Amino acid sequence: MRYVSTRGEAPAVDFEEALLAGLAPDGGLYLPEEWPRFSTSDLDALKGLAYPELACKLMAPFLGETIAAESFARLTDDAYAGFDHRAVAPLRQIGAGEWILELYHGPTLSFKDVALQPLARLFDHFLGERDERLTILGATSGDTGSAAIEACRGRANLELFILHPKGRISEVQRRQMTTVQAENIHNVALEGTFDDCQALVKALFADAAFRAEMRLGAVNSINWARNMAQAVYYFASALALGAREIVFAVPSGNFGDVFAGHVARMMGLPISRLIVATNRNDILARFIASGTYRRSTVEPTISPAMDIQVASNFERLLFELQDRDGAAVAALMEGFGVNSELTLEPERMAPVRALYGAARVDDERTLATIAAIERETGSLIDPHTATGVAALRMAGLDRAIPRVALATAHPAKFPDAVERATGRRPALPDRLADLEEREERVTVLPNDPDDLKRHMREERRARPKERVA
Ligand SMILES: *Cc1c(COP(=O)(O)O)cnc(C)c1O
């Protein structure tokens, strides 16, 4: 399988290159040259498989010859062994024909574990084969940092530096990152805002000499392997519900999760509708309604992982809508860079209208939905999940078709909103119950690129070889 760039100027590469590069050299995002197709009888043959086995079968065509089948089977087994639920992504019924898909049973209680656990192992595998090391640098305002840390901890060929804005993330979020005791994990609390963290990361990536010296890399949401790994749970849930027509509602920010549903559909899964749920930061919902994608300012909400205006994976959808014309995508993105908006011609929007729905769910409706689910089922959902459930219920869908909202975070990750809605404060799972007592490891740094560079040079583990020599 070869991968092409959404901007059409970069040469096609294999899976390994697309994975390690993340972004294509022309500034585009990688997508497979063609979609592997699973027929109805192929889908029947996948029913009843354990999640890691299903993941292995569905992802194998994307990996091509880059990894031996047995190595990849071991890798997927290992990636999901740390999940609290045997099913990895279990369904829970919340109404007639209505389910939530619990994607939060991984180590850090958000759906980001589902993709980052295999992703870090794939990085480590290919780097090991090349006898190379990569230093991953990233900034986090919450969830992604902890999922990346849990996925990379202890990996021989990866070094991870994660910046968070000092004093500006929740205590649970900070402790999930800083209490991980592993030699290759380095937490930096930056004296500044999240934007300062991001600007600093950008500055270091733009410094070609430092970038080469450290062999800097990223595991951000534009990496193709994340879309690929997320497509698996769409299959798992649809197969469990009989693999007939099915609707998904997806709490969305960077459009990575919902694009994974798009991928699943291209692979042959009979998804009849993908409903994009946004909070007040509704650029995606506005695009689906109007065909105009226009940036506005980010507003804070009670579903902070969705407080995003420019959705990094949106370009992948654009590429599909432009019949894979990279030059057209490059022109649209250039226009967006200048004007902060782009508009598709009405005929280009026809496939969007046929497949996608969207809803903007404000905080008030989010809280009301958390309360309604607690009343109706006795159980708690988190505010991100609630936007998905609300969007599903607002869509006025055919009640004969099974409808699934993706549950993207555990309610205990956002206890304040859940308590506000229901009066009940959700408890962390047992294995995290002592989080408050665990020792923290974090370095406070001023907002200065030279300090960060010095810190990274000092803290990076010596290569085992260098130690011997
Ligand atoms: C990251 C995240 C989202 C948004 O997912 P995208 O792939 O960026 O659209 C939704 N909910 C939670 C809890 C998240 O952590």
The ligand as an ORCA input file, in Angstrom:
! r2SCAN-3c Opt
* xyz 0 1
  C      -9.669     14.616     21.375
  C     -11.043     14.453     21.914
  C     -12.200     14.674     21.116
  C     -12.126     15.196     19.692
  O     -11.633     14.230     18.789
  P     -11.105     14.675     17.339
  O     -10.514     13.450     16.754
  O     -10.083     15.752     17.589
  O     -12.278     15.182     16.570
  C     -13.445     14.434     21.681
  N     -13.575     14.021     22.964
  C     -12.500     13.801     23.759
  C     -12.707     13.373     25.163
  C     -11.199     14.008     23.272
  O     -10.137     13.790     24.076
*
